[in-house]
Amino acid sequence: MDRERVDSLVELAACIAGEADVIDDIIVLYTRKGKPGIRVLENGITAAEAVFLMEAFKHDLLEKVNNP
């Protein structure tokens, strides 16, 4: 999995916008200051596509824990 780190939300939005013509599915999980709960932005993906993206990301994170 390719990963990119950005230092600000503006940079994040610019990265996504720059790739907009080649992005198939996207899900963004975030929290807001002073407001409990997780929020999500997505582009109309199905529940199955969302689960696949989250599980693929979880697998990548766990792999990095075992092999830093």
N, C-alpha and C positions, 0 to 999 in steps of 0.2 A: 504494500500500500504506500503510495506517495503521500508525504505529509509536508505541510507548509506551516510555519509559525509566523504570525503577524502580531504587531504590538498594539494595534488599535482597531476599532470596529470599522473605521473608514478604510483602512488597508484591507480588511477582510472583505468589505463590500466591493472594493475595487478589484480584488483578486477574483471574486465570483463573477463580477460584471465582465471582466476580461476573458473569462472562459465560458460565458453564457451560451455561445453558439455551439459548444461541444458538450455541455453538461446534459446528461439524460435525466438523472434523478438527483434530488438534493433534499436533505433534511438537516435543519439547524436546530439544535437544542440550546436553550439559554435560560438564564435566570435574570431577574430584575432586582436592583437594589431596593430594599424596603418592601418587597412584595414576595410572599412565599410561593413556592411551586415552580415547576419547570414549564417553560413555554416552548412552542415549536413553530418553525416556519417550514413549509414544504411546498413542492410544486405539483400537487395533485397526485402524489404517488399512492399506490395501493398499500393496504396494511402489510401485505406480503413483501412488497418492495422495501417498506420502512423497516420491517423486522430483519430482512436480509442485510440492509445497510448497517443497522445497529449491531447485529451479530458479527458481521465482517470486521467492523471497527473494534468490537470487544475482543475478537480473536487476535487482531493485530496488537492490541494493548497487552494482552496476556502473553503473547509471544515475546514481546519486548521485556516483560518482567523476567521471564526465564532466560532470555538471551539479550542482555542490555547492549 
